[in-house]
Amino acid sequence: MKKDPSFALQLPLKVLVTEVDGKVQVVFNTTESLIENTGIDYSDVENTLAGAQKLITKTVTE
């Protein structure tokens, strides 16, 4: 966030879980979409934000 302090407005990560027609839907913004148009490189968030995305994906697919 040192490269783009306004990025803090994107946090905390948000996940929407809903049920439509008996099917569960999980929606969240990907790491790539969150850092798009910022001064942040993927490598800067690979171990934090991207790690959280991997955990969310793993959790909801189990």
Number of C-alpha atoms within 10 A of each C-alpha: 12 9 11 11 11 10 15 10 8 11 9 8 14 10 11 9 12 11 9 8 5 7 8 10 11 14 10 14 13 14 19 13 10 15 17 12 8 14 13 17 12 14 9 12 16 13 10 12 20 17 13 15 17 13 11 14 13 10 9 11 7 5
